[in-house]
Amino acid sequence: MFQHSSRGTAVWLIIVGLALALTLIAGEIPAAAAALLLAAYLALAYVVTRRVEVGSIIESLPRPPARQAQATEVAREASGRASNHPRFDPLVHLLDIGLIVDEQRPDGLSLRRGRFISLDDDGVRPFAIVDVPEGIGDRMARIRFEIRDEDGKPRYVYEDDKWLRAGENALLPDYRLPISGNESQLGAGMWIMRVQVDGGMLGIHNFNLSPSLSERRRQLSPDGELRERVWRSEEEDVALPLSLEELLRQQSQQHRAR
């Protein structure tokens, strides 16, 4: 920038200075504005005469912090529950959490996300999306998912070492909790799912496991109404994040290739 000769630069500065002086002498602008224009001219003259690169000045200015990814409402609720846990980890931010109801079919993998799980479903697997700060990213970490029934009994545990890069990471186990065929061993009710990184609790997610359709029909009263109301979450049928969709498809392809 400013690749002109020294003589040309001096002439340019003189012309601009004369124009500014005539403007100030005319007295048609307020004193505050005149002082601001004079200061700007002197600063410009210093930059030009010293051959300071404007780009380097801009780069030296403080930059606003990068915008942090926003957590979903479900993730905020799960983080709030986890904050009361003695091993809560406030450094790794939970962006999303939930369950994926998946079913292997000849034409591929059928997926849906929901808090309303039925004993008729084929199987479920937990997931979480976390944001890792720069200072503790780019490392191997121990990931743990737990699913517990209404009595607190562990029904699903997944542990594995995963590479966590700085920024957003999708955490997804490569196997699921089978439901269909295990109805006699799984009790309906309010279940919980937990996710941990290196022993630090990130989120505690509540979900409902409802009776099978045959059981609900058996529970129907003579007037056709259920004796107990079956809770259904608005979260059901919400689209999965694209990162999880891609990860699930990759796992499905690898499973079929074996």
Rosetta blueprint (number, residue, H / E / L):
1 M L
2 F L
3 Q L
4 H L
5 S L
6 S H
7 R H
8 G H
9 T H
10 A H
11 V H
12 W H
13 L H
14 I H
15 I H
16 V H
17 G H
18 L H
19 A H
20 L H
21 A H
22 L H
23 T H
24 L H
25 I H
26 A H
27 G L
28 E L
29 I L
30 P L
31 A H
32 A H
33 A H
34 A H
35 A H
36 L H
37 L H
38 L H
39 A H
40 A H
41 Y H
42 L H
43 A H
44 L H
45 A H
46 Y H
47 V H
48 V H
49 T H
50 R L
51 R L
52 V L
53 E L
54 V H
55 G H
56 S H
57 I H
58 I H
59 E H
60 S H
61 L L
62 P L
63 R L
64 P L
65 P L
66 A L
67 R L
68 Q L
69 A L
70 Q L
71 A L
72 T L
73 E H
74 V H
75 A H
76 R H
77 E H
78 A H
79 S H
80 G H
81 R H
82 A H
83 S L
84 N L
85 H L
86 P L
87 R L
88 F E
89 D L
90 P L
91 L L
92 V L
93 H E
94 L E
95 L E
96 D E
97 I E
98 G E
99 L E
100 I E
101 V E
102 D E
103 E E
104 Q E
105 R E
106 P L
107 D L
108 G E
109 L E
110 S E
111 L E
112 R E
113 R E
114 G L
115 R L
116 F E
117 I E
118 S E
119 L L
120 D L
121 D L
122 D L
123 G E
124 V E
125 R E
126 P E
127 F E
128 A E
129 I E
130 V E
131 D E
132 V E
133 P L
134 E H
135 G H
136 I H
137 G L
138 D L
139 R E
140 M E
141 A E
142 R E
143 I E
144 R E
145 F E
146 E E
147 I E
148 R E
149 D L
150 E L
151 D L
152 G L
153 K L
154 P E
155 R E
156 Y E
157 V E
158 Y E
159 E E
160 D E
161 D E
162 K E
163 W E
164 L E
165 R L
166 A L
167 G E
168 E E
169 N E
170 A E
171 L E
172 L L
173 P L
174 D L
175 Y L
176 R L
177 L E
178 P E
179 I L
180 S L
181 G L
182 N L
183 E L
184 S L
185 Q L
186 L L
187 G L
188 A L
189 G E
190 M E
191 W E
192 I E
193 M E
194 R E
195 V E
196 Q E
197 V E
198 D L
199 G L
200 G E
201 M E
202 L E
203 G E
204 I E
205 H E
206 N E
207 F E
208 N E
209 L E
210 S E
211 P L
212 S L
213 L H
214 S H
215 E H
216 R H
217 R H
218 R H
219 Q H
220 L E
221 S L
222 P L
223 D L
224 G L
225 E L
226 L E
227 R L
228 E L
229 R L
230 V L
231 W L
232 R L
233 S L
234 E L
235 E L
236 E L
237 D L
238 V E
239 A L
240 L L
241 P L
242 L H
243 S H
244 L H
245 E H
246 E H
247 L H
248 L H
249 R H
250 Q H
251 Q H
252 S H
253 Q H
254 Q H
255 H H
256 R H
257 A H
258 R L
